[in-house]
Amino acid sequence: LKENIVDANSQWDDIKALKVRNFNFKESTGFPTHTQLGLVAQEVETVSPGLVNEDEEGIKSVQYSVLYMKAVKALQEAMTKIESLEARVTELEG
């Protein structure tokens, strides 16, 4: 079902630039008002506009399903760096 499959570009910088925030929704929104952990769509938009949707009322939201894939890619990059550094330490400790 898929074609033109290639490795994704680095996601490291995008993930590092995102600010994970604690917040609560205003009571007037009708959303739960307890403290939540997440991202602010307007902040995400400055880092990675493709992660943000805007509905017909102008309300912005983060596409978390796409964000998860960016995070997986960044985690893979981090794992590769760690493995490389571990190999280097082992080599130096010889």
C-alpha positions as CSV (number, residue, x, y, z in Angstrom):
1,L,0.0,0.0,0.0
2,K,3.0,2.3,0.4
3,E,5.7,3.5,-2.0
4,N,8.6,6.0,-2.1
5,I,9.7,4.7,1.3
6,V,12.9,6.4,2.5
7,D,14.4,7.1,6.0
8,A,13.0,10.2,7.7
9,N,15.2,13.2,8.3
10,S,16.6,13.9,11.7
11,Q,14.0,14.9,14.2
12,W,16.4,15.6,17.0
13,D,16.3,19.4,16.8
14,D,12.5,19.6,16.6
15,I,12.1,17.3,19.6
16,K,14.7,19.3,21.7
17,A,12.9,22.6,20.9
18,L,9.5,21.5,22.1
19,K,8.5,22.7,25.5
20,V,6.5,20.2,27.6
21,R,4.2,22.2,29.8
22,N,1.9,21.7,32.8
23,F,-1.4,23.5,32.2
24,N,-5.1,23.4,32.8
25,F,-7.9,24.3,30.5
26,K,-10.1,27.3,31.3
27,E,-13.4,26.3,32.8
28,S,-15.3,28.1,30.0
29,T,-13.8,25.6,27.4
30,G,-15.8,22.7,28.7
31,F,-12.6,20.6,28.8
32,P,-11.4,19.0,32.1
33,T,-9.8,21.7,34.3
34,H,-7.3,19.5,36.2
35,T,-3.6,20.0,35.7
36,Q,-2.4,18.3,32.5
37,L,1.0,17.6,30.9
38,G,1.3,18.4,27.2
39,L,2.2,20.9,24.6
40,V,0.8,24.3,23.6
41,A,-0.1,24.2,20.0
42,Q,0.9,27.8,19.3
43,E,4.4,27.0,20.7
44,V,4.6,23.8,18.7
45,E,3.7,25.7,15.6
46,T,6.8,27.8,15.8
47,V,9.0,24.7,15.8
48,S,7.1,22.3,13.5
49,P,4.0,23.8,11.9
50,G,3.1,20.4,10.3
51,L,2.2,19.1,13.8
52,V,-0.6,21.6,14.3
53,N,-4.2,21.5,13.0
54,E,-6.6,24.4,13.1
55,D,-10.3,23.8,13.0
56,E,-13.0,26.0,11.4
57,E,-13.3,27.9,14.7
58,G,-9.6,28.7,14.8
59,I,-8.9,26.3,17.6
60,K,-5.4,24.8,17.2
61,S,-4.4,21.3,18.3
62,V,-1.3,19.2,18.2
63,Q,-1.3,16.0,16.1
64,Y,0.1,13.8,18.7
65,S,0.2,10.7,16.4
66,V,2.7,12.5,14.2
67,L,4.6,13.8,17.2
68,Y,5.0,10.2,18.5
69,M,6.7,9.2,15.2
70,K,9.0,12.2,15.5
71,A,9.8,11.2,19.0
72,V,10.6,7.6,18.0
73,K,13.0,8.9,15.3
74,A,14.7,11.2,17.8
75,L,15.0,8.3,20.3
76,Q,16.6,6.1,17.7
77,E,19.1,8.9,17.0
78,A,19.8,9.2,20.8
79,M,20.3,5.4,21.1
80,T,22.8,5.5,18.2
81,K,24.7,8.3,19.9
82,I,24.7,6.4,23.2
83,E,25.9,3.2,21.6
84,S,28.7,5.0,19.8
85,L,29.8,6.7,23.0
86,E,29.7,3.4,25.0
87,A,31.8,1.8,22.3
88,R,34.3,4.7,22.5
89,V,34.5,4.5,26.3
90,T,35.1,0.7,26.1
91,E,37.8,1.3,23.5
92,L,39.5,3.9,25.7
93,E,39.2,1.8,28.9
94,G,40.6,-1.1,26.8
